[in-house]
Amino acid sequence: MRLLLIGYNDAALAALDSCRPAGSVTLIEEKDLWEAKGLAPRAAKHACLGPVEFARYQQDDQFLSVVTGLGPFDAVAAGLEYAVLAAAQAAELLGLPGPGVGAATVLRDKLLLRETTSAAGMAGPAFQEIRSAADIARFAQGGPCVVKPAGRQASLGVLLLDAGADVQEAWRYCSQADEGRQLANRPMEWRYLAEERMHGPEFSTEALVRDGKVLFCNVTRKHTLPGPQPVEIGHTIGVQDDPVWRQETERLIAAVGFGSGILHAEWVRTGTGPQLIECAARPPGDRILELVDLAYGINVHDRWIGMLLGEPGDLPSLPGRAAAVRFVTGPGPGVIEAVGGVEEARSAPGVVRVEISRHAGDVIEDVRSSWDRLGLVIATGGTAGEAQSRARDAAERVTVTLRPQDV
């Protein structure tokens, strides 16, 4: 088995270490991201990872000339959001299963996705491409709306506007959002859109799809911060057997013409039913697949790659228990003086993982995207409510002490 992974994904490699041969994964990554993120020591810990090749794949097809000289491969997968189109192109070039370049193109652009799903008759909010604050004002007409980049990730640049909000500030926030070392160091092109605000609980569906057919579909309850910046603060998986989620996921797959791979779609359940927020053709972030593994008793990364390889395997239809993640945030902005309560959180009932990614001396900001969170707690339980409460209670045991940042 030889897998081509485009975009470094630590969680995926960790999951594949235990079930795929040593050195069987070839990675393509942007050289400046590899260096800026300090990925070499992290990559060295993964037995499944073999050759690492550097090439440009973010809004660039230079990587294709590298791919042609590397093969043969048995499967191609995208590790990151910005690698989705590249992985689809590589799979097509090599004649291997993938989402299809057309579907990947749609799923990398929220405007194209809105246009495509609307044309297919799927429910969704009113929307419009925006290029200025004046466009926001014309769309909102003094009322509430959402503004967002069409092709970014991790809730970056997404802003919920109330009636009468400052559209100049909203445009600045949306169009100037910066995620630093997540992007290659070269000019990129972005589009932006405004949407009608939707109200209701948020969910996501995680699906394994082969030749347009759903083989596995999980449902995750999403929890976001209140206020104008809807950064995800937690996720919960429990027994969820409402068929509407699989049905809507199947409609989405048909609308975009998705072939084979993994899908992560986000939804709002409004008074008239589910409406799509957005969809990604790559593994979800925020440790959702770790929750899937805990809840269903499977290694979903392995099942994903196995599906692309054509390997047989049964997949469960419902989880056997519940699992939840809760993210730790700080009272930023400021400089961290101390982080406490970590061991207390680890010893709390049902907790299986506590990770803190920021430490004394680190500068933190207000939580404006997923990158601003400080860590996480994962817990399990017999019910969704129990898992969620355990993760939340343990996360609240972690304390972050700040001092003002030096001017």
C-alpha positions as CSV (number, residue, x, y, z in Angstrom):
1,M,0.0,0.0,0.0
2,R,1.3,3.4,-1.0
3,L,-0.6,6.5,0.0
4,L,0.0,10.0,-1.3
5,L,-1.0,12.5,1.4
6,I,-1.1,16.2,0.4
7,G,-0.9,18.5,3.3
8,Y,0.5,17.5,6.7
9,N,-2.1,16.1,9.1
10,D,-0.7,14.9,12.4
11,A,-3.9,13.3,13.6
12,A,-4.3,11.3,10.3
13,L,-0.7,10.1,10.5
14,A,-1.0,9.1,14.2
15,A,-4.1,7.1,13.3
16,L,-2.4,5.4,10.4
17,D,0.7,4.5,12.4
18,S,-1.0,1.6,14.1
19,C,-2.6,0.1,11.0
20,R,-0.6,0.8,7.9
21,P,2.9,-0.3,7.0
22,A,6.0,1.7,8.0
23,G,7.0,4.2,5.4
24,S,3.9,3.6,3.3
25,V,2.8,7.3,3.3
26,T,4.4,9.8,1.0
27,L,3.8,13.4,2.0
28,I,3.7,16.6,-0.2
29,E,4.0,19.8,1.7
30,E,4.8,23.4,1.0
31,K,8.4,24.0,2.0
32,D,7.9,27.3,3.8
33,L,5.0,25.8,5.8
34,W,7.1,22.8,6.7
35,E,9.8,25.1,8.1
36,A,7.5,27.7,9.7
37,K,5.4,25.1,11.6
38,G,8.5,23.1,12.6
39,L,7.0,19.9,11.2
40,A,10.2,17.8,10.9
41,P,10.4,16.6,14.6
42,R,6.7,15.9,14.6
43,A,6.8,14.0,11.4
44,A,9.8,11.9,12.6
45,K,7.5,10.3,15.2
46,H,5.2,8.7,12.7
47,A,6.3,5.2,11.6
48,C,3.9,5.2,8.6
49,L,5.4,8.3,7.1
50,G,8.0,7.7,4.4
51,P,9.3,10.3,1.9
52,V,8.5,14.0,2.3
53,E,8.4,16.0,-0.9
54,F,8.2,19.8,-1.2
55,A,6.0,21.3,-3.8
56,R,3.5,24.2,-4.3
57,Y,-0.1,23.0,-4.0
58,Q,-2.0,26.0,-2.4
59,Q,-3.6,27.8,-5.4
60,D,-0.8,26.4,-7.5
61,D,-0.5,23.2,-9.7
62,Q,3.3,23.0,-9.6
63,F,2.9,19.9,-7.4
64,L,1.6,17.9,-10.3
65,S,5.0,17.8,-12.0
66,V,6.3,16.3,-8.7
67,V,3.5,13.8,-8.5
68,T,4.3,12.3,-11.9
69,G,7.8,11.5,-10.8
70,L,6.9,9.8,-7.5
71,G,4.5,7.0,-8.3
72,P,3.0,4.5,-8.4
73,F,0.4,5.1,-5.6
74,D,-2.6,3.2,-4.6
75,A,-4.6,6.1,-3.1
76,V,-4.4,9.9,-2.7
77,A,-5.9,11.9,0.2
78,A,-6.0,15.5,1.3
79,G,-4.8,16.2,4.8
80,L,-5.8,19.8,5.0
81,E,-8.5,22.2,3.6
82,Y,-6.1,24.0,1.3
83,A,-5.0,20.6,-0.2
84,V,-8.5,19.4,-1.2
85,L,-8.3,20.5,-4.9
86,A,-4.7,19.4,-5.2
87,A,-5.6,15.9,-4.0
88,A,-8.5,15.7,-6.4
89,Q,-6.3,16.7,-9.3
90,A,-3.6,14.2,-8.3
91,A,-6.1,11.4,-8.0
92,E,-7.5,12.2,-11.4
93,L,-4.0,12.4,-12.9
94,L,-3.1,9.0,-11.5
95,G,-6.5,7.4,-12.3
96,L,-7.3,6.8,-8.6
97,P,-10.6,7.2,-6.7
98,G,-11.3,10.7,-5.5
99,P,-14.0,13.4,-5.1
100,G,-13.5,14.6,-8.7
101,V,-12.0,17.9,-9.7
102,G,-15.4,19.5,-10.3
103,A,-16.7,18.5,-6.9
104,A,-13.5,19.6,-5.2
105,T,-13.6,23.0,-6.9
106,V,-17.2,23.5,-5.7
107,L,-16.4,22.4,-2.2
108,R,-13.4,24.8,-2.0
109,D,-15.5,27.9,-2.7
110,K,-18.5,28.7,-0.6
111,L,-20.0,30.9,-3.3
112,L,-19.8,28.1,-5.8
113,L,-21.3,25.7,-3.2
114,R,-24.2,28.1,-2.6
115,E,-24.9,28.4,-6.3
116,T,-24.6,24.7,-6.9
117,T,-26.9,23.6,-4.0
118,S,-29.4,26.3,-4.8
119,A,-29.6,25.1,-8.4
120,A,-30.2,21.6,-7.0
121,G,-33.2,22.8,-4.9
122,M,-31.5,22.5,-1.5
123,A,-32.7,24.8,1.2
124,G,-30.3,27.6,2.1
125,P,-30.0,31.3,2.9
126,A,-30.0,34.2,0.5
127,F,-26.4,35.1,-0.4
128,Q,-24.4,37.4,-2.6
129,E,-20.7,37.9,-3.5
130,I,-19.3,41.0,-1.8
131,R,-16.3,43.1,-2.8
132,S,-16.6,46.1,-0.4
133,A,-18.4,47.4,2.7
134,A,-20.9,49.0,0.3
135,D,-21.9,45.6,-1.0
136,I,-22.5,44.4,2.6
137,A,-24.7,47.4,3.2
138,R,-26.7,46.8,0.0
139,F,-27.2,43.1,0.9
140,A,-28.1,43.6,4.6
141,Q,-30.3,46.7,4.0
142,G,-29.8,47.6,7.7
143,G,-30.7,44.1,8.9
144,P,-28.6,41.2,10.2
145,C,-26.4,39.0,8.0
146,V,-23.2,36.9,7.9
147,V,-20.0,37.9,6.1
148,K,-17.3,35.3,5.4
149,P,-14.4,34.5,3.1
150,A,-15.5,32.0,0.4
151,G,-12.4,29.8,0.7
152,R,-10.8,30.1,4.1
153,Q,-10.9,27.7,7.1
154,A,-11.2,27.5,10.9
155,S,-14.0,30.2,11.0
156,L,-11.4,32.7,10.0
157,G,-12.9,36.0,8.9
158,V,-16.5,34.9,9.6
159,L,-18.6,37.6,11.3
160,L,-22.2,37.6,12.4
161,L,-23.7,41.1,12.0
162,D,-26.6,42.4,13.9
163,A,-29.0,45.0,12.5
164,G,-27.2,48.3,12.1
165,A,-23.7,46.9,12.5
166,D,-20.6,48.8,11.2
167,V,-20.2,47.4,7.7
168,Q,-16.8,49.1,7.2
169,E,-15.4,47.3,10.2
170,A,-17.0,44.1,9.1
171,W,-15.4,44.3,5.6
172,R,-12.0,45.0,7.2
173,Y,-12.3,42.1,9.6
174,C,-13.5,39.7,6.9
175,S,-11.1,40.7,4.1
176,Q,-8.0,41.2,6.2
177,A,-8.2,38.0,8.2
178,D,-4.7,36.5,8.7
179,E,-3.8,33.0,9.6
180,G,0.0,33.3,9.3
181,R,1.8,30.1,8.9
182,Q,-1.2,28.2,7.7
183,L,-0.7,29.7,4.3
184,A,2.2,29.5,1.9
185,N,4.2,32.7,1.7
186,R,3.1,34.0,-1.6
187,P,0.1,36.0,-2.9
188,M,-3.3,34.3,-2.8
189,E,-6.6,35.3,-4.3
190,W,-9.8,35.2,-2.2
191,R,-13.5,35.9,-2.7
192,Y,-16.1,36.9,-0.1
193,L,-19.8,36.6,0.4
194,A,-22.7,37.9,2.6
195,E,-25.5,35.6,3.7
196,E,-28.8,35.7,5.4
197,R,-28.4,34.7,9.0
198,M,-29.8,31.3,10.0
199,H,-31.0,30.5,13.5
200,G,-31.0,27.1,15.2
201,P,-28.8,24.4,16.7
202,E,-25.7,23.5,14.6
203,F,-24.7,20.0,13.5
204,S,-22.1,18.4,11.2
205,T,-22.2,15.2,9.3
206,E,-19.1,13.2,8.6
207,A,-19.5,10.7,5.7
208,L,-17.4,8.1,4.0
209,V,-18.5,8.0,0.3
210,R,-17.6,5.6,-2.4
211,D,-18.7,6.3,-6.0
212,G,-21.3,8.7,-4.8
213,K,-22.8,6.3,-2.3
214,V,-22.7,6.9,1.5
215,L,-21.1,4.0,3.4
216,F,-21.0,5.7,6.8
217,C,-22.6,8.8,8.2
218,N,-22.0,10.3,11.6
219,V,-23.8,13.3,13.2
220,T,-22.0,15.7,15.5
221,R,-23.6,18.4,17.6
222,K,-21.6,21.6,17.3
223,H,-21.3,24.3,20.0
224,T,-20.1,27.8,19.2
225,L,-19.1,30.9,21.2
226,P,-21.9,33.5,21.6
227,G,-21.4,36.8,19.9
228,P,-20.3,38.0,16.4
229,Q,-17.5,35.5,16.0
230,P,-19.0,31.9,16.0
231,V,-15.8,30.0,16.8
232,E,-16.5,26.4,17.7
233,I,-16.0,25.7,21.4
234,G,-17.0,22.1,21.5
235,H,-18.5,19.0,19.7
236,T,-20.5,16.1,20.9
237,I,-21.3,12.7,19.3
238,G,-24.1,10.6,20.8
239,V,-26.7,8.2,19.5
240,Q,-28.4,10.0,16.6
241,D,-30.7,8.1,14.4
242,D,-32.7,10.8,12.7
243,P,-32.7,9.8,9.0
244,V,-32.9,13.5,7.9
245,W,-29.1,13.9,8.3
246,R,-28.1,11.1,6.0
247,Q,-30.8,12.1,3.5
248,E,-29.5,15.7,3.4
249,T,-25.9,14.5,3.1
250,E,-26.9,12.3,0.2
251,R,-28.7,15.2,-1.5
252,L,-25.5,17.3,-1.1
253,I,-23.3,14.6,-2.6
254,A,-25.6,14.3,-5.6
255,A,-25.8,18.1,-6.0
256,V,-22.0,18.6,-6.2
257,G,-21.3,15.3,-8.0
258,F,-19.0,14.0,-5.3
259,G,-17.2,10.7,-6.1
260,S,-15.2,9.0,-3.4
261,G,-13.6,10.2,-0.2
262,I,-14.5,11.8,3.1
263,L,-17.0,14.7,3.6
264,H,-17.5,17.0,6.5
265,A,-20.7,19.1,6.1
266,E,-22.0,21.7,8.6
267,W,-25.7,22.5,9.0
268,V,-28.1,24.6,10.9
269,R,-31.4,23.0,11.9
270,T,-33.9,25.8,11.4
271,G,-37.6,25.7,12.0
272,T,-38.1,24.4,8.4
273,G,-35.4,21.8,8.6
274,P,-31.6,21.4,8.0
275,Q,-29.9,24.1,6.0
276,L,-26.3,23.8,4.8
277,I,-23.7,26.1,6.2
278,E,-20.7,24.8,4.3
279,C,-18.9,21.5,3.4
280,A,-15.3,20.3,3.2
281,A,-13.9,17.3,1.3
282,R,-11.3,16.4,3.9
283,P,-11.1,15.1,7.4
284,P,-12.8,17.5,9.9
285,G,-10.6,19.3,12.4
286,D,-11.2,19.8,16.1
287,R,-10.6,16.1,16.9
288,I,-14.0,15.1,15.5
289,L,-12.6,11.9,14.0
290,E,-11.1,11.0,17.4
291,L,-14.6,11.4,18.8
292,V,-15.9,9.2,16.1
293,D,-13.3,6.5,16.9
294,L,-14.2,6.7,20.6
295,A,-18.0,6.6,20.0
296,Y,-18.1,3.9,17.3
297,G,-15.0,1.8,18.3
298,I,-13.3,2.1,14.9
299,N,-10.3,3.8,13.4
300,V,-12.1,6.0,10.9
301,H,-8.9,7.3,9.2
302,D,-8.0,3.7,8.4
303,R,-11.5,3.0,7.1
304,W,-11.3,6.1,4.9
305,I,-8.0,5.1,3.4
306,G,-9.1,1.4,3.2
307,M,-12.2,2.6,1.3
308,L,-10.1,4.5,-1.2
309,L,-8.0,1.3,-1.6
310,G,-11.1,-0.8,-2.3
311,E,-10.7,-2.8,0.9
312,P,-13.9,-4.5,2.2
313,G,-15.0,-3.7,5.7
314,D,-18.2,-3.3,7.7
315,L,-19.0,0.1,9.2
316,P,-21.3,0.6,12.2
317,S,-24.5,2.6,11.7
318,L,-24.8,4.0,15.3
319,P,-22.3,4.8,18.0
320,G,-22.1,2.6,21.0
321,R,-21.3,5.4,23.4
322,A,-21.0,9.2,23.5
323,A,-17.9,11.3,23.2
324,A,-17.3,15.1,23.4
325,V,-14.5,17.7,23.1
326,R,-14.4,21.0,24.8
327,F,-11.9,23.7,23.9
328,V,-10.0,25.8,26.5
329,T,-10.0,29.5,25.9
330,G,-8.2,32.3,27.8
331,P,-9.4,35.7,29.0
332,G,-7.3,37.4,26.4
333,P,-5.7,39.4,25.2
334,G,-2.5,39.3,27.2
335,V,0.6,37.3,28.1
336,I,0.2,34.0,29.9
337,E,1.8,34.0,33.3
338,A,0.6,30.5,34.3
339,V,-1.7,27.6,33.3
340,G,-3.1,25.6,36.2
341,G,-5.5,22.8,36.8
342,V,-4.3,20.5,34.0
343,E,-3.7,17.4,36.1
344,E,-7.0,18.0,37.9
345,A,-8.7,18.0,34.5
346,R,-6.9,14.8,33.5
347,S,-8.2,13.0,36.6
348,A,-11.8,14.1,36.1
349,P,-14.4,11.3,35.4
350,G,-14.6,10.1,31.8
351,V,-11.6,12.2,30.6
352,V,-9.4,10.5,28.0
353,R,-7.3,13.4,26.8
354,V,-6.2,16.9,27.9
355,E,-3.9,19.0,25.7
356,I,-2.7,22.5,26.3
357,S,-1.0,24.1,23.4
358,R,-0.1,27.5,24.9
359,H,2.3,28.1,27.9
360,A,3.7,30.7,30.1
361,G,5.1,33.6,28.1
362,D,2.9,33.1,25.1
363,V,0.9,36.0,23.8
364,I,-2.8,35.3,23.3
365,E,-5.6,37.3,21.7
366,D,-9.3,37.3,21.9
367,V,-10.8,34.2,20.3
368,R,-11.5,35.1,16.7
369,S,-10.7,31.8,15.0
370,S,-9.9,28.2,15.9
371,W,-6.2,29.1,16.0
372,D,-6.8,31.3,19.1
373,R,-8.0,28.5,21.4
374,L,-5.5,27.3,24.0
375,G,-6.2,23.6,24.3
376,L,-8.8,20.9,24.6
377,V,-10.4,18.2,26.8
378,I,-12.0,15.0,25.4
379,A,-14.3,12.9,27.5
380,T,-16.7,9.9,27.0
381,G,-20.0,9.0,28.6
382,G,-23.0,6.8,28.3
383,T,-25.1,9.6,26.8
384,A,-24.4,12.7,24.8
385,G,-25.3,14.9,27.8
386,E,-23.0,13.0,30.1
387,A,-20.0,13.2,27.7
388,Q,-20.6,16.9,27.0
389,S,-20.9,17.7,30.7
390,R,-17.7,15.8,31.6
391,A,-15.7,17.5,28.9
392,R,-17.0,21.0,29.8
393,D,-16.5,20.5,33.6
394,A,-12.9,19.2,33.1
395,A,-12.1,22.1,30.7
396,E,-13.3,24.6,33.3
397,R,-10.8,23.2,35.8
398,V,-8.0,24.6,33.6
399,T,-7.1,28.1,34.7
400,V,-5.2,30.7,32.7
401,T,-3.5,33.7,34.4
402,L,-2.6,36.7,32.2
403,R,-0.7,39.8,32.5
404,P,-0.9,42.8,30.1
405,Q,1.2,42.7,27.0
406,D,4.2,45.0,27.1
407,V,3.7,48.0,24.8
